[in-house]
Amino acid sequence: MAETKATQSSRGQFGPNDWIRAARRVLESRSIDSVRVEVLAKEIGVTKGSFYWHFRDRDDLLQRVLIAWRDEATEQIIFRFESRGLSARELIRDLLSLPFRGSSAAEAAASELAIRAWARRDESARSVVDDVDAKRLSYITQCFRALGFNASEARSRGFALYSYDLSESLLSHQGTAKQKDDRRIFMERLLLTPLSSSEHF
């Protein structure tokens, strides 16, 4: 009876998002192998039994971690960009600045790297990462298309911008603030400047 009361109390205080956030913290600080019910219960400070009010099993939790990250990494961020009413050129400049947005950028990079490491070993995670990459690349390509670049060149420029953002997140300790700003300005100029007809290939 005491266990039941504790579980019910925990159920009232902690929802599925608390478990998902705890799973992400453990994934980022350790590895996917450490994301276990008993570890998360200790992390949150509740009983293991309370986990099953919200999830069928560990696999259910892991799938919802992936879904939460996918939505946060694509749909939500694209909605925030679109709702600001920026021009395509301004959107591209904003995208180039994403890796430099302080603690929020660092947190996003930590999640991204942890999810990608997981995806190297797990097909479900790989599928979600591939889906996120495809949606991001499609969105960025649309921005370049809106500037008048043809489909092939827009895809190439979109891939270059996306690769740059990922690289800056991965190599966040490389260079001074001035050097990072110089790189961003260089990439902006490179990506937004049309090639002459003789330079197309």
Residue, then its C-alpha position, 0 to 999 in steps of 0.5 A: m500500500a505504501e508503494t502504491k501511494a508513493t507511485q501515485s504521488s509520483r505520477g501526480q508530480f512527474g509527467p512523461n516529459d520529465w522522464i524524457r528530459a531525464a533520459r536526454r540528460v543521461l544520454e548526453s552525459r553518458s550513453i544510450d546504454s545508461v538510459r535505463v528505468e532504474v537510472l532515470a528513476k534515481e535521477i528524477g527521485v521517484t520509484k521505478g513503478s511510476f515509470y509505467w504510468h507513462f510508458r509501456d517499456r524502455d523502448d517506448l520511452l526511447q521512441r518518444v525521446l526520438i520523437a521529442w527531439r525530432d519535433e524540437a529540431t525541425e518542426q518547432i524551429i522551422f515554425r519559429f523561423e517562419s513566424r518571424g516573417l523574415s525574408a529568405r536572405e534574412l533567414i539564411r543569415d539567421l541560420l548561419s548564426l544558430p551555432f553561436r547562440g550561447s547556452s541554448a546552442a550548446e545544449a542543442a549541440a549536446s543533444e544533437l551529438a548524443i542522438r547522432a552517436w546513438a544513431r550509429r548503433d540503432e536503426s530507429a535512431r538512424s531513421v529519425v536522424d535521416d528524417v531530421d536531416a532531410k527536413r532541414l536540408s529541404y527547408i534551407t534549400q527552399c530559402f535559396r530557391a526563394l533567392g532565385f538559385n536553380a534547384s541544383e545550386a540551391r541544394s548544393r548551397g543548402f548542403a554547404l550551409y547545413s554542413y557549416d552549422l553542424s561543423e561549428s557546433l562540433l568544433s565549438h572550441q576552435g577559434t576565438a570569437k573574432q575568428k568564428d565571426d569571420r568564418r560566419i561572415f565569409m560563409e554568408r558572402l560565399l553562400l549568397t553570392p551567385l556564381s558567374s556562368s563560367e563557374h557553374f559545373 
